[in-house]
Amino acid sequence: MNMRLFGQVPEGDVYEVTLENRRGLKASILTLGATLRSLQVPDADGELRDVVLGYDTPEEYFRGDCFLGATVGRFANRIGGAAFTLDGREYRLVPNEGKNQLHGGPEGFHRRLWTPIVKSGTEALFRLTSPDGDMGFPGQAEAEVCYRLEGNALRISYRVSCTEATPVSLTNHSYFNLAGQAAGPVDDHRLMLRADAYTPSDEEMIPTGEIRLAEGTPLDLREPVRLGSLWDLPELARTRGLDHNFVLRGGEGPAAVLTDPEGRLSLEVYTDRPAMQVYTAGFLKEGPGKDGALYGPHHAVCLETQAFPDAVNRPEFPSCILRPGGTWESETVYRFEGAGIAKGRRAQMIYL
């Protein structure tokens, strides 16, 4: 493990913590936004690939609006009208996407300096205090995010406590490209989801409240689908590909499996969250990335494990409310395999 000064933003110094394990996985996390800046994994030949998009300077993260690799909160995804009523009291949030709030607001967790606690060469904890009224949310919240390398997996664990009832849903917003962060469009990546349904949304991307079966639609990803086959479908024109919340099916096995074009590297995503936002970066603007890369639309896919969007305003959705005395905990595991996922292996949440 090592920690170095990465640069400065108006709030102060930004540090980069680097973790590495014996399997060859290497992850770099910034104190700004508890952001996963780099994730290097060995492919089938043992060659390291950095599979997440990122930037070279803290200023690009601080000014950017794409949430590359960030921990987002206090509530991931959208809250309609940037408002909600809880226990008979209305709360007005700070909007940052039209009249709605996205990923906790303009000064959400992604723009904050987290306190790092390095526990070992393979594990680091990041802590943040979100004060009462932060971006309009009630109560003071104490948040923790733990990054841990285990075998060929990166495990991200979240923990939040609060002084007043408040909606909570943290997630990681990494942009994955399994061919390498500078490899260009992910057209030939294949994606499979353990999801039978999704939540339709209106023109402002706010859920209508319906849970609709995916069968017979372009959103049926229960079998592997080539991502490039979705770009030009009329049904997905508004979102320029995928930008949808999928309802995850219970049971064993990964919530998602993403495979690179040559089938030499695969990613399995395991989570205890009820939903996943899949975003194929259709709105990612063309511009410079880290190490001389040039990014643009469809150069990555985000697999955001989460509560249902706007759940605080939708009693028909699973509750997202954390109350005083309780603790919100969640865990997402990103497990990598060279040369594809071994068939017939019993999927589990334990990695040695």
FENQUI-V636838 format. One record per helix or strand of 3 or more residues. SS is the DSSP state (H for helix, E for strand). FROM is the first residue (numbers start at 1). TO is the last residue. If there is no record, write none. Layout:
ss->{SS	SS}
from->{FROM	FROM}
to->{TO	TO}
//
This chain:
ss->{E	E	E	E	E	H	H	E	E	E	H	E	E	H	E	E	E	E	H	H	E	E	E	E	H	E	H	E}
from->{2	12	26	35	48	58	80	83	89	100	109	115	123	134	141	153	190	195	227	234	243	256	265	275	290	301	311	328}
to->{9	20	30	42	50	63	82	86	92	102	111	120	130	136	150	162	193	198	230	236	248	259	271	279	292	306	313	338}
//
